[in-house]
Amino acid sequence: MSTPDAATPRDARGGAAASDLLLARIVREESGRLVATLTRSFGSLDVAEEAVAEAVEEALREWRGRGIPPKPGAWLTQAARHNALDRLRRERGLRDKLTLVSRGAAPLPDPGEEIDERLPLLFGCCHPALSPDAQLALTLRAVCGLTTAQIARATFSADAAVGQRIVRAKRKIGAAGIPLRIPEGPERAERLDIVLTTVSVMYSEAHLVAGRDAAADRDLADDALWLARVTAHALPREPEAQGLLSLLLFHRARESARAVDGDLVLLDDQDRSRWDAAMLTGARAALERAARQRRPGRWQLQAAIAACHADAPTAAATDWLQVLTLYDMLLAYDRTPVVRLNRAVALARIDGPERALAEVDALEDALARSHLWHAVRASLLRELGRDDDALAADLRALELTANEAERRLLASRIDR
């Protein structure tokens, strides 16, 4: 599927033309719904996804030249259905399906209907039978409407590798009969966590794009936040969905202060007056909705930690004891090395760098290839007066990251 690519006309400020930004929003809102409903209608995710991809390619050409039509959703629906029928006509062995569809046995809903077909599609794309890389690529393609080239740029992969990943994922869904549905009962919590993890990874990828590719033509952070909203709205009684939405809103609210003139600004040094107050309000509201259901989980706890930082008027006023307590609670749900590393940062604020360094050093086997581990270790070593060891750790962190914004930040520490 397509949204404006690198050849998109740019306006005088260097961004995508206003019409292309509008098209990107329309594609984000409509393409996933169309893929889901066409899959239901034609019985094939592959047919549906390719038909919508072709329709969006047509929209790029037509709408740039003639303008966006009055009813863009209906335009995409008609084009995608026509493409699906054409494809079925070309494929042998599917004549019975063509006859069934031609008789109107499974009509497409109007784009304005309230039924949200994107959630079953999202759960299908994030099925545990698929690898995490395949889950992310297929979600970006089928639900968010990115082209293969855009996914490759966003995830720093080769176009061919992304294309193969998507094809294999769709074939596996078809061969295994993976249903596009929202699970019920005990299965839902596990599957929902995979969905939320995929959305979170999507948001994290956006930071890499911002740091390494200033010409990135699709803001994955916007896509991730949009998808988190869709999920939380469709599943209002799932507190973890509300928790992820809250977490991403807290993160997004700080974006304008996090990167200034292309340079990364750490949380302690950010100008908090630049934080988006409306997003912070929305983040707190989502966290409160989750808390009222009294079913804590890892996304809610991460959001609560972000709230502690947001509530502090200055970095010095941060309630680090509460942050550390929340990390201790989070360990009951998520004991991954990265969570333990973040806990060590909070521990340093309470018990000092020596004890925190011992916790960080215990993670060496798991995180020795992570630039973040070395950067955290360098900060603690510097606090302990071990400047030579700190310099070596910063140099190793610099070797391990390709993110230009992070490299500049690390280089500034080394040059002091």
N, C-alpha and C positions, 0 to 999 in steps of 0.2 A: 504494500500500500504506500501511498505517497503523501508527503507534505512537502512544502517548499524545500528544494535541495540547494546545493552550492551554487547553482546557476541562477537562482532566484534574483530578480532585480532588487537592488538595494535603494533605500531612500537616502536623502542627503545626510542623515545622521549615522549611516553605516549599518542600519538594521534592516530587517526584511521589510518589504513594502507592506503598507497597511492591509492591502487586499490579501496578501499571502498570510499575514498573521491571522486575519479573520478566517481564511480557508483552513489554516492549521487547527483553529478552535473547532470549526465545524466538523472537520475530519475526526478529531478526537472524540467529539460528542456522538457522531453518527456512525462511524465505521464499525466500531465494536458491536453496536446494536444490529447493524446490517449483517455482519458475519454470523452472529448468533441466530438471527431469524432465518437467514438463507440456509444455514446448516440444518435447522429444523425442517425447512421446507423441502430441501433437496437431499437431505440425508448424508451429506458429505462436507466435512470441514474444509477439505482441500478445494472442492469446487466453490464453496462459499467464499473462502478467503481470497482465492485468485480472482473471482468475479468482482469482488469489492475493490481489490487492488487495481484492476483494470479500470473500474469506474472512477477511482480517485485520480489515476493517471489522466483519464479523459477530462476530469474536472480541472486539473492543473492547466491543461492546454486551453480548454474552452473558457474557463472563468477568467483567466488572465487576459484573454483577448476581448471577451464580450462582457465581462463583469459577472459577479455572483448573482445567480437567479433569485427570484423572490422567495422560492421555497427550495432551498438547497438540499434539505433532507429528502424531499420527494424526488428531486433530480437524481440524487445518488441512488435512491431506491430503484427507480426505473432503470437507470443505466446498469446497476449491478444485476438486477433480475434478468435483463436482456442478455448480459454477458454470460450469466449462468446457463440460460437456455441455449445459447450458442455453443457453449462448451459441451453441454450434454449431447447436443446434436452431433458434435464431432467425435464423441467417444462411443465406440462400439460396446455393445453389451449393456447399455444403459437405456435402451429404448422404452422399457417398461416404466422406468422412473420419469422419463420425459413425458410419456403419455399421462401418467398420474398428475404431474405438475401442470401440464397443459390444460387438464380438466379442472384445475383450481382446487385440488384436494387439500393443499396446504398454503393458503394465501398468506402473503406478508402483511403484518400489521402496519397501520399508518404510522409514519415516523413520530407523530405527535402523541401517540398513545402513552399512557402512564406505565405500562408494563416495561420493566427494565430487563432486557435480555442479556445485558453485559455480564451480570454476576455468574450465571451458569457457564458462560464462555470463559470467564476468568478462572473459575474453579477447574474447568477442563484443561486450560493451558497450564495450570499449576498442579497437575496430577502428579502424585509421587512416583509414578512409573517413569516420568521424564526426569532428566538430569536438571540440576539448578540452572545451568547455562541455557538449556533448551527451554525451560520454563520462562526465563526472562526474555529470550529472543522471541518466542511465540507470543508472549503477552504484548511485547512492544509492537509486533507485527499485526496480530489479529485484533487485539483490543484497542491499542492506542493508534494504530494506523501509520506506523513508521515504515519507510522503505527498507529493503535489505541494506542499501548503502548507508542510510542514516543509522541503522542499528550497528553496523560495522564501525562507523565513526564514533558512535556513543560508547561502544564497549571496547574500542581499540582492537578490533578483530579484522581479519580479511573478509572481503565481500563474499568470496566463495565459501569460506568456512561458515559464515552466518547463514548463507543460503542453504547449505547442506544440513545445517543444524535444524533449520525450520522444516525442510522437507522430511527429514527423518522423524521429527516430532509429530508432524501431521500423519505420516504413515503409521507410526506407532499408535496414535489415537484411533485411527481407522482399523488397524489390524487387531488391536486389543479390545475394540468396542468400548473405549472409554467414553462414558456418557458426559454430556455437557449439562450438569445439574449441580445444584447446591446440596451438599450432603446433609443428612439429618442425623440426630442422635449423637452418640459418642464419636462418630467419625468426623463430625463437623469441626470440632475444636482443633484436631490435628491438621485437617486440610486447610482450615482458615489460617492457621499459623504459617503454612507454606505460602498462601496467597499474600499475607501481610509481609512476610520476609521478602518476597519477590518485589513488592512495592517499595519496601525500604531499600533494597539493593538498587532499584531504579533511581531512587533519590540520591543515594551515595554516588552512583555513576555520574550524576549531574555535576557533582563537585569536581570530578576528574575532568569532565569536558570543559568546565569553566576555567580550570587551571591550565589545561594543555591546548585547548583549541578555541581561540577567541571567535572563530568563524562558525562555531557550531550552530546549525540551523534549526534545531528543535530543543527547547528547554525541557530536559527530562525531569527537572524538579517540578515544573508545572504539570507535566504528565503524571508524575507520581502523586502529587498532591490532589490532582483531579481524581485519580483512581482511588485514593484513600477516602475522598469525600463520597464517591459513588458507593463504595463498600460500606462505609459507616451509615449512610442514608438507607441503603437497602437492608442492612442488618442492624437495626437500632437496639436490639436486645443483646448484641454481642459486645461486651465491654472492651475486648481487646481491639476490635475494629475502631471503636471510639478512641482507645489509647493510642493507636498508631496515628490516627488523624491528628490528635492533640500533639504528639511528638513532632510530626512533620510541620505543623503550624508553628510550633515554638522555633524549630530550626529555620523555617522560611522567614519568620519575623526578623531574624538576626542577619539575613543575607546581605542587606545593604551596608551593614557595619562590618561584616566578616571579610569582605573583599573590597578594598578601596584602591582605585586606580590600578587594578590588576594585582595588588599585593595582598597577601593573606594577613589578617589581623586576628590574633588569638583572643579568646573570650575575655581574659582579664584586661586586655588593652582596648576593647571595643568601645566606641562612643555610644552609650546606651540610649542617647536621645534619638539615634537613628533607627532604633528598633521599631518595627511596625506595630503600633498600639492596637489596631483593629485585629490583626492576626493573633496577637497575644491574648486578646479578649476571647477570640474564637477558640484558641488552644485551651484556655482555662475552662471554657464552657464544655468542650468535648471531654476534658478530664473529669469534670464534675458529673457529667452524664454517665461516664464509665464507673466512677466511684460509687454512685447510688446503687449500682447493681451488686455490689459487695462480692465480686468475683475477681480478685486481683490476678494479674498476669504480667509477663515481662514487658509488654509494650506500655501498659499503664505505669509501671514502675519507672521505665525510662522517661516517660512523659513527666512523671512527678519530679524526677531529678532535673529535667530541663526547666520545670516550673520553679524550682528552688533558685536557679540562676536568674530566671526572668523576674522573680519577685525581689531580688536584691537590688537596691538603688545603685550600689557600686560593687565592684568586685570584692573589695575588702569586707563588705557587709554580708557576703554570702554565708548562709547557715551550713557550714561544712559538716557539722555533726549530723544534721538531718540528711545531707547528701550521702554521707558514709553509711548511715542507718538504712537508707533506701537501697544502696548498693548491696548491703548485707542481705536485705530481703530479696533483691534481684537474683542473688546467687542461688536461691532455692529454685528458681525457674530457668536460669541461664548461667552456667558455669564456664562459658567459653573463655579462652585466654584474653580476648579483647575486653570483656567485661571485667575480668580480674585486673587487667592493666589499668582500666579507668578507675577501678576502686582504689588501686594503689596511689593514684594521683590525689584522690580525696583523703586517703590515709595520711599522706605527707602533710596536709594542711592541719591535721589533728595531732598526730604523733611525731611529726618531723621526718626529714628525708632519710635518715638512717634505716628506720624500720620499713619505710616504703620501698627503699632500694632492695632490701632483702626480699620483699614480695615480688618486685620486678625481676630480680635475678632468678627467682624460682621459675619464671616463665620463659627462660632462654630457649629451651628445647622447642617450645611451641612457636615462639615469635622471633627467633633469631633472623629470619628473612624479612621481618616487618620494619620498615623505616620508623614507624611510630614507636615501637619498642625502644629502639636506639635513641630516638629523640627524647622520650620521657626519661630514659636512663641518664642521658647527658644532662638534663636539667637537674636531676637529683644529685648527680656527681658534682655539678658546679656548686650547688648549695652546700655541699660538704667540703668544699675547698679543693677537690681533686680535679684541678683544671686540665691537666694533661689527659686524664682518662675521659673527661667530659668532651674534650676536643676530638679524641679518637672516636667516641660514640657519635658525635655530630657528623664527622666525616663519613662514617659508615652509613648513617641515615641518609646523607646526601647521595651516596652511591646507590642506595636502594629505591629511591623515588624518581619517577620521571615527570611528576607533576611540577610544572614550572613555578607556580606560586609557592609551593612548599620548598622547592629548591632555593628560591630567593630568600625565604625566611630563614632556612638553615644556613645559607651562606652569610647572612647578616650576623648570625650568632657566632659563626666561625671567625669572622673578620674583626670582632670586637677585641 
